[in-house]
Amino acid sequence: MEVNLQEIVFYVVAIVVAVCSALAVSTGRILRAATYLLFVLFGTAAIYIILGYTFLGAVQLMVYAGGIVVLYVFSILLTRSDKDMKYKISKPKLVSVLLTTLVGAALILFLVFTNGFVLNSIPQAGELGVKEIGMALIGGDKYEYVLPFELLSVLLLACMIGGVLIARKR
């Protein structure tokens, strides 16, 4: 079994993304969580670029990494970022989280190994043009994404309004 440099870089970036994801949800400080999330999004863009999807990698960097900058501004301006946000977790809740994590990991490993995803090489297909990607994003037919895009924008608007209402002084 031959391992080339592209696969090594892919696995290293995947491990960095997994570690930073775990750190983002387990840290008690909001700025650290946002920084770890930024590393996760950079790693995701790197994976897209490694797989040959340069347009998606560029969009990942511009849209989501730019969104993290906005998250920094909101976290600094709307919260008291000097406070630690760690909460005590009860033992039954901790056991249920660990059990759910183990079941999820077992399910993912089962799916990966039974479908042979690990054994397949990284695809070297041609890249789609910007026109085809744009038509797929704004189309309303099957496998086109205008409705999920609009629903996501409403969800993000609701989150922003909720953040402002929570941060507003009574």
Buried (B, 14 or more C-beta within 10 A) or exposed (E): EEEEEEEEEBEEBBEBBEBBBEBBEEBEBBBBBBBBBBBBBBBBBBBBBBBBBEBBBEBBBEEBBEBBEEBBEBBEEBBEBEEEEEEEEEEEEEEEEEEEEEEEEEEEEEEEEEEEEEEEEEEEEEEEEEEEBEEBEEEEEEEBEEEEEEEEEEEEEEEEEEBEEEEEEE
